[in-house]
Amino acid sequence: MIGKMIIGWALLAATVATAQVADGEATDINPFGTPAPQVNTGPVVENVAPSSLDQFQFNGLMVMNGKVRISLFDAKENKSFWIRQGQLGEYGISFQRFDEENETVVISQGGVTKKLSLNKVKIEPLKISAPRNTIAMPSPPTPGSVTRATPGNRVETDEEARERIQRVAEEIRRRRAERRQQLENRNNGGSN
């Protein structure tokens, strides 16, 4: 009987020890266990308090006569202005330095400094949409203007436009010559 009790205690102790080892390995998948602390290997980002300098954007830089000026855009006021290095500009902002390699500037206002990167202009091609089939109301004719109806939605080619303009120019020359002739006839007829 004592032997059975010793074997029972030994089995109980082995079961408890095995359960502890298994539980130690299963903490990652155990929903009731405490999660292991996460180790962050990425860059440390500081939580920066918002400042009045957050509304400004760095638009450009100009060097004239050895003096550096930067263009800032105030998104709140929707206006741009220039600040020369080392001088106090609008809103009490001063331009401290320019990092040519990273295209950034450091500005300060009332002891608060901020680093601004140069705004990059994104050029996108113009997207031409299909013409709408709307009926445009003609504008009222101005005195002396001639309006001609165009057949359908036909668009003339460059060559056709040049020919039309050439015909208009020739007609203008012909009418001027005709008026000049009429004036000469009147002047000659009136002086005889």
Stockholm file with secondary structure:
# STOCKHOLM 1.0

chainA/1-192         MIGKMIIGWALLAATVATAQVADGEATDINPFGTPAPQVNTGPVVENVAPSSLDQFQFNGLMVMNGKVRISLFDAKENKSFWIRQGQLGEYGISFQRFDEENETVVISQGGVTKKLSLNKVKIEPLKISAPRNTIAMPSPPTPGSVTRATPGNRVETDEEARERIQRVAEEIRRRRAERRQQLENRNNGGSN
#=GR chainA/1-192 SS CHHHHHHHHHHHHHHHHHHHHHHHHGGGTCTTSCCCCCCCCSCCCCCCCCCGGGGEEEEEEEEETTEEEEEEEETTTTEEEEEEBTSBCGGGEEEEEEETTTTEEEEEETTEEEEEEBCCCCCCCCCCCCCCCCCCCCCCCCTTCCCCCCSTTCCCCHHHHHHHHHHHHHHHHHHHHHHHHHHHHHHHHHHC
#=GC SS_cons         CHHHHHHHHHHHHHHHHHHHHHHHHGGGTCTTSCCCCCCCCSCCCCCCCCCGGGGEEEEEEEEETTEEEEEEEETTTTEEEEEEBTSBCGGGEEEEEEETTTTEEEEEETTEEEEEEBCCCCCCCCCCCCCCCCCCCCCCCCTTCCCCCCSTTCCCCHHHHHHHHHHHHHHHHHHHHHHHHHHHHHHHHHHC
//
